[in-house]
Amino acid sequence: MELLALRNKTPLEVPPLDHSEEKEVLKGVKERRLRGKDEREYLVRYKNSQHKDEWIVAEKIPDYQKFLRRFRHDRTLIPQENICVVCFTYLKVSVERLDSG
């Protein structure tokens, strides 16, 4: 008697991956300027996707005008991490004179 006789022996067909499927951009993460050019790239995150974030030019993003408005608006709401301010207004300095003698 053969083991696992009820198992289906026909190989299952795996459908080919469709790479042409357009991914929907969820949000912009960062922005960078290309060196020597007046062109910017955006690090975008895709919706419902396991893909890594990807740097792309704005013109390649579907409905990029709306994307840029939302990206710039969101950046104004998030405080920048690199800003550092030192206020010297309330710094008190005292100088004491030492008498010699």
PyRosetta script that sets phi, psi and omega in degrees:
from pyrosetta import init, pose_from_sequence

init()
pose = pose_from_sequence("MELLALRNKTPLEVPPLDHSEEKEVLKGVKERRLRGKDEREYLVRYKNSQHKDEWIVAEKIPDYQKFLRRFRHDRTLIPQENICVVCFTYLKVSVERLDSG")
pose.set_psi(1, 135.2)
pose.set_omega(1, -176.5)
pose.set_phi(2, -84.4)
pose.set_psi(2, 136.0)
pose.set_omega(2, 177.7)
pose.set_phi(3, -70.4)
pose.set_psi(3, 142.8)
pose.set_omega(3, 178.3)
pose.set_phi(4, 54.2)
pose.set_psi(4, 49.2)
pose.set_omega(4, -176.6)
pose.set_phi(5, -66.2)
pose.set_psi(5, -25.1)
pose.set_omega(5, -177.6)
pose.set_phi(6, -84.1)
pose.set_psi(6, -6.6)
pose.set_omega(6, -178.4)
pose.set_phi(7, -67.9)
pose.set_psi(7, 138.1)
pose.set_omega(7, 178.9)
pose.set_phi(8, -71.2)
pose.set_psi(8, 125.7)
pose.set_omega(8, -175.8)
pose.set_phi(9, -96.5)
pose.set_psi(9, -5.6)
pose.set_omega(9, 179.1)
pose.set_phi(10, -80.7)
pose.set_psi(10, 133.6)
pose.set_omega(10, -179.1)
pose.set_phi(11, -68.8)
pose.set_psi(11, 141.9)
pose.set_omega(11, 178.2)
pose.set_phi(12, -79.4)
pose.set_psi(12, 139.8)
pose.set_omega(12, 178.4)
pose.set_phi(13, -87.6)
pose.set_psi(13, 130.1)
pose.set_omega(13, 178.3)
pose.set_phi(14, -98.1)
pose.set_psi(14, 124.0)
pose.set_omega(14, -179.9)
pose.set_phi(15, -68.0)
pose.set_psi(15, 145.6)
pose.set_omega(15, 179.6)
pose.set_phi(16, -67.0)
pose.set_psi(16, 150.0)
pose.set_omega(16, 178.5)
pose.set_phi(17, -71.7)
pose.set_psi(17, 138.1)
pose.set_omega(17, 179.9)
pose.set_phi(18, -101.5)
pose.set_psi(18, 100.2)
pose.set_omega(18, -179.2)
pose.set_phi(19, -83.9)
pose.set_psi(19, -9.9)
pose.set_omega(19, -178.9)
pose.set_phi(20, -79.5)
pose.set_psi(20, -11.3)
pose.set_omega(20, -179.4)
pose.set_phi(21, -60.6)
pose.set_psi(21, 128.2)
pose.set_omega(21, -177.4)
pose.set_phi(22, -79.6)
pose.set_psi(22, 129.2)
pose.set_omega(22, -179.8)
pose.set_phi(23, -87.5)
pose.set_psi(23, 141.6)
pose.set_omega(23, -179.9)
pose.set_phi(24, -91.0)
pose.set_psi(24, 127.6)
pose.set_omega(24, -178.9)
pose.set_phi(25, -74.9)
pose.set_psi(25, 125.9)
pose.set_omega(25, 178.9)
pose.set_phi(26, -84.0)
pose.set_psi(26, -51.2)
pose.set_omega(26, -179.9)
pose.set_phi(27, -163.8)
pose.set_psi(27, 164.2)
pose.set_omega(27, 174.4)
pose.set_phi(28, -93.1)
pose.set_psi(28, 137.2)
pose.set_omega(28, -177.5)
pose.set_phi(29, -100.5)
pose.set_psi(29, -49.4)
pose.set_omega(29, -177.9)
pose.set_phi(30, -142.2)
pose.set_psi(30, 171.4)
pose.set_omega(30, 178.7)
pose.set_phi(31, -135.7)
pose.set_psi(31, 143.5)
pose.set_omega(31, 174.5)
pose.set_phi(32, -143.6)
pose.set_psi(32, 150.6)
pose.set_omega(32, 179.5)
pose.set_phi(33, -99.2)
pose.set_psi(33, 134.8)
pose.set_omega(33, 178.6)
pose.set_phi(34, -74.1)
pose.set_psi(34, 135.0)
pose.set_omega(34, -175.8)
pose.set_phi(35, -63.7)
pose.set_psi(35, 128.3)
pose.set_omega(35, 177.0)
pose.set_phi(36, 78.3)
pose.set_psi(36, 4.2)
pose.set_omega(36, -179.3)
pose.set_phi(37, -131.7)
pose.set_psi(37, 155.0)
pose.set_omega(37, 175.4)
pose.set_phi(38, -95.6)
pose.set_psi(38, 59.3)
pose.set_omega(38, -176.7)
pose.set_phi(39, -137.6)
pose.set_psi(39, 143.3)
pose.set_omega(39, -179.4)
pose.set_phi(40, -119.7)
pose.set_psi(40, 148.8)
pose.set_omega(40, 173.9)
pose.set_phi(41, -115.9)
pose.set_psi(41, 151.5)
pose.set_omega(41, -178.6)
pose.set_phi(42, -123.5)
pose.set_psi(42, 135.3)
pose.set_omega(42, 174.5)
pose.set_phi(43, -85.2)
pose.set_psi(43, 112.8)
pose.set_omega(43, -174.8)
pose.set_phi(44, -111.5)
pose.set_psi(44, 150.0)
pose.set_omega(44, 175.7)
pose.set_phi(45, -113.0)
pose.set_psi(45, 135.4)
pose.set_omega(45, -175.8)
pose.set_phi(46, -94.6)
pose.set_psi(46, 150.6)
pose.set_omega(46, -179.6)
pose.set_phi(47, -81.2)
pose.set_psi(47, 138.6)
pose.set_omega(47, 178.0)
pose.set_phi(48, 49.8)
pose.set_psi(48, 48.0)
pose.set_omega(48, -175.0)
pose.set_phi(49, -139.6)
pose.set_psi(49, 146.5)
pose.set_omega(49, 175.4)
pose.set_phi(50, -95.3)
pose.set_psi(50, 2.9)
pose.set_omega(50, -179.1)
pose.set_phi(51, -67.9)
pose.set_psi(51, 154.5)
pose.set_omega(51, 175.7)
pose.set_phi(52, -75.7)
pose.set_psi(52, 162.4)
pose.set_omega(52, 175.4)
pose.set_phi(53, -62.5)
pose.set_psi(53, 152.0)
pose.set_omega(53, -172.4)
pose.set_phi(54, -137.7)
pose.set_psi(54, 138.2)
pose.set_omega(54, 175.4)
pose.set_phi(55, -84.2)
pose.set_psi(55, 122.0)
pose.set_omega(55, 176.5)
pose.set_phi(56, -140.7)
pose.set_psi(56, 157.1)
pose.set_omega(56, 178.0)
pose.set_phi(57, -76.0)
pose.set_psi(57, 147.1)
pose.set_omega(57, -174.2)
pose.set_phi(58, -58.2)
pose.set_psi(58, -35.7)
pose.set_omega(58, -177.2)
pose.set_phi(59, -65.4)
pose.set_psi(59, -19.3)
pose.set_omega(59, 179.7)
pose.set_phi(60, -87.6)
pose.set_psi(60, -5.8)
pose.set_omega(60, 178.9)
pose.set_phi(61, -87.4)
pose.set_psi(61, 127.5)
pose.set_omega(61, 177.1)
pose.set_phi(62, -62.0)
pose.set_psi(62, 133.8)
pose.set_omega(62, -178.5)
pose.set_phi(63, 55.9)
pose.set_psi(63, 51.4)
pose.set_omega(63, -172.6)
pose.set_phi(64, -67.8)
pose.set_psi(64, -24.4)
pose.set_omega(64, 177.8)
pose.set_phi(65, -61.9)
pose.set_psi(65, -45.3)
pose.set_omega(65, 178.4)
pose.set_phi(66, -66.2)
pose.set_psi(66, -40.2)
pose.set_omega(66, 178.5)
pose.set_phi(67, -59.6)
pose.set_psi(67, -45.8)
pose.set_omega(67, -178.3)
pose.set_phi(68, -65.4)
pose.set_psi(68, -40.3)
pose.set_omega(68, 177.5)
pose.set_phi(69, -60.8)
pose.set_psi(69, -46.4)
pose.set_omega(69, -178.8)
pose.set_phi(70, -67.0)
pose.set_psi(70, -41.0)
pose.set_omega(70, -179.8)
pose.set_phi(71, -61.7)
pose.set_psi(71, -47.0)
pose.set_omega(71, -179.1)
pose.set_phi(72, -68.1)
pose.set_psi(72, -35.7)
pose.set_omega(72, 177.2)
pose.set_phi(73, -65.5)
pose.set_psi(73, -44.9)
pose.set_omega(73, -179.8)
pose.set_phi(74, -63.9)
pose.set_psi(74, -34.8)
pose.set_omega(74, 179.7)
pose.set_phi(75, -67.6)
pose.set_psi(75, -30.7)
pose.set_omega(75, 179.3)
pose.set_phi(76, -73.1)
pose.set_psi(76, -24.6)
pose.set_omega(76, -179.8)
pose.set_phi(77, -80.4)
pose.set_psi(77, -24.8)
pose.set_omega(77, -177.2)
pose.set_phi(78, -94.9)
pose.set_psi(78, 123.7)
pose.set_omega(78, 178.0)
pose.set_phi(79, -65.1)
pose.set_psi(79, 138.4)
pose.set_omega(79, -179.8)
pose.set_phi(80, -72.6)
pose.set_psi(80, 141.1)
pose.set_omega(80, -176.0)
pose.set_phi(81, -78.5)
pose.set_psi(81, -23.3)
pose.set_omega(81, -171.0)
pose.set_phi(82, -89.4)
pose.set_psi(82, -5.0)
pose.set_omega(82, -174.4)
pose.set_phi(83, -80.6)
pose.set_psi(83, 129.5)
pose.set_omega(83, -179.6)
pose.set_phi(84, -138.6)
pose.set_psi(84, 129.3)
pose.set_omega(84, -177.1)
pose.set_phi(85, -126.5)
pose.set_psi(85, 135.3)
pose.set_omega(85, 175.1)
pose.set_phi(86, -119.1)
pose.set_psi(86, 125.0)
pose.set_omega(86, -179.3)
pose.set_phi(87, -105.3)
pose.set_psi(87, 119.3)
pose.set_omega(87, -178.5)
pose.set_phi(88, -97.7)
pose.set_psi(88, 6.1)
pose.set_omega(88, -175.6)
pose.set_phi(89, -62.0)
pose.set_psi(89, -43.2)
pose.set_omega(89, -174.5)
pose.set_phi(90, -100.3)
pose.set_psi(90, 15.0)
pose.set_omega(90, 179.6)
pose.set_phi(91, -80.3)
pose.set_psi(91, 122.1)
pose.set_omega(91, -179.3)
pose.set_phi(92, -103.5)
pose.set_psi(92, 131.5)
pose.set_omega(92, 179.0)
pose.set_phi(93, -119.9)
pose.set_psi(93, 128.4)
pose.set_omega(93, 177.5)
pose.set_phi(94, -115.8)
pose.set_psi(94, 136.7)
pose.set_omega(94, 179.6)
pose.set_phi(95, -117.7)
pose.set_psi(95, 127.5)
pose.set_omega(95, 179.0)
pose.set_phi(96, -112.7)
pose.set_psi(96, 141.1)
pose.set_omega(96, 178.9)
pose.set_phi(97, -99.7)
pose.set_psi(97, 128.9)
pose.set_omega(97, 177.8)
pose.set_phi(98, -93.7)
pose.set_psi(98, 125.8)
pose.set_omega(98, 177.1)
pose.set_phi(99, -83.3)
pose.set_psi(99, 130.1)
pose.set_omega(99, 177.2)
pose.set_phi(100, -94.9)
pose.set_psi(100, 129.1)
pose.set_omega(100, 173.6)
pose.set_phi(101, 135.1)
pose.dump_pdb("model.pdb")
